[in-house]
Amino acid sequence: MTEAIHTVLTIFVLMGLGMLLTHIGWIDETVSKFLSKFVIRVALPGTIVQYMFANFTSPSALTGLAAGLIPPVLALLIGILLSRALIKPLGIPENRRGGFTVMFTFSNSVFIGLPVCNAIYGEASAAYTLTYYIANTVLFWTLGYAFMRRDGGGQSEKLSARDIITKVIPLPLVFLAASIILILCGVKLPAFVKSSAKYIGGTVTPLSLLYIGCCLMNMIKKRQLSWRRGYAAIIFGKFIIIPALVFAFIKLMSLNPALDAQLPKVLRQVLIMEAAMPIMTQTTIVESSCGGDAEYTAGATALSTLLSFAVIPLYTYLIDLFI
């Protein structure tokens, strides 16, 4: 648990650094635009390649976790539907709706989720963590990304073929699909490729957190850092609804002996814990690149990360009690 607390504290240190660098003028509009483009188009593809090939060394390692994808996929899909149903009753503005959906539904499954699960359930849980990561990443870069593009009016743009490749089709999703195909075909990457991907991918979280800090500082300067419409629903969905849905689907699958045998206890524990992780750090950067309200997502991300200090110990106790 100490490692999990240190991870959350690290997040706030990096956010604080981003705020400081923005305050003294080192991060301006030009730098923030570079951070957004670099993370989405370079660093995220790198981290996807690194995590996939480091944790799934054979086709059987990947296909053996297929049953574990069912609870998170179904829970995330229902979470998306619930969030969309809440948008109009809550009066969420159009430039925040995609961000609202993504924050309501998706988890920080690697930077926080991976060390938390390793600390609580041991290093053997890493492959199970990647099961949630695959479901989380695929749906984030398909449905989630599509909704965030609407925040910036992307649904009405007339795009060229080049724009479709560079803006509409997210490179992280392309690299994830390519990695899965290559792993299933038994392809091994050269050591220098995996090493390069590891170094490049390692910049995702720090740069994303610096960017969040930049957004928070800009909100402070504009006196806009405050509780905003939809934050309560986001926190409720992220920390209660999605984990509860994952738990419910695990219980339903356990009624079938064949499926139950494919869900080891540690896998069940990891899936629920991953569902209870705070908002993905790269949500703010993606929302900004799509033209939505990045300051709205930055505030909710910081809030959910702060609340994780209480949520992680609580879920550790509940999961041990019911799983």
Residue, then its C-alpha position, 0 to 999 in steps of 0.5 A: m500500500t505504501e507504493a500505491i501512496h507514493t505513486v499518487l504523491t508522485i502524480f501531484v508532484l508532477m502536476g505541481l511542477g507543471m503549474l510552476l513551469t506555467h507560472i514562470g512562463w516556461i510552458d506557454e501555448t506553443v509548448s503546451k501544443f507540442l506536449s499534446k501532439f507528442v504524447i498522442r502521436v509519439a509517446l502513447p504508441g511507444t508505451i503501447v508497444q512496450y507494454m504489449f510485447a513485454n507482458f504478452t510474450s506468446p500468442s497463448a499468453l494473449t488468448g489465455l486472458a480472453a475470458g477476462l476481457i468480458p467483465p471490463v468490456l461490458a462494464l465500460l460499454i454500459g458505463i458509456l451508455l449511462s454517461r450519455a444518458l446523464i448528459k442532458p439531465l445534468g446540463i453538460p455543455e457540448n464542449r465537455r460532453g465527450g470528456f464527461t463520458v470518458m472521465f465517467t468511464f475509463s481508468n488510469s489502468v497503468f501508471i496508477g493501476l499497475p503499481v497499485c495491483n503489483a503492491i497489493y496482489g504481487e507481480a504475478s498480477a501484471a498480466y491481469t492488469l494488462t487485460y483491463y488495459i486492453a479493454n480500457t485502451v481499445l474502447f477509449w481510442t474508439l468510442g471515447y475518442a469519437f465522443m471527445r472529437r465532438d467536443g471540438g466540433g470534429q463531427s462537422e469538419k470536412l477532412s482530407a485523407r491526410d487529416i483522417i490519417t493524422k486526426v481521426i484515426p488515433l495512432p495509439l489504437v493503430f499501434l495497439a491493433a498492430s501489436i495484437i496482430l503481431i503477437l498472435c502471429g508469433v512475431k518477436l520485435p528486435a531488442f532495440v525496438k523494444s528498448s526504444a519503445k520503452y524510453i519513448g513510452g516512458t514520457v507519457t505520464p510525466l508529460s501528461l501530468l505536466y500538461i494537467g498542471c499547465c491547465l490547472m495553473n491557467m484555471i487559477k490565473k483565470r479564477q476558474l478553478s472550482w467545482r463544476r457541473g457534472y463532477a459529482a456524477i463523474i466521481f460516482g461513475k468512476f469510483i462506484i458504478i464502473p467497479a460495481l458493474v465489473f463485480a456484477f459481470i464477474k459474479l454472473m460469469s461465475l455461474n457458468p463452470a466453464l467461464d468460472a474456471q477461466l477467472p482466477k481469484v487474482l484476475r477478479q481482484v485486479l479487474i475490480m481494482e483497476a475499475a476503481m482507479p482514477i481518471m486517465t491522465q492523458t484524458t486532458i491532453v486528448e481533450s485539448s487536441c480535440g478542441g474540447d474543454a481541457e480545463y474541465t477535464a484537468g480539474a476532474t482528473a486532479l480531484s479523482t486522483l486526490l480521492s484515490f487516497a481514500v478509494i484504494p484502501l477502501y477497495t482493497y478491504l472490500i475486494d478481500l471481503f467479497i472476492 
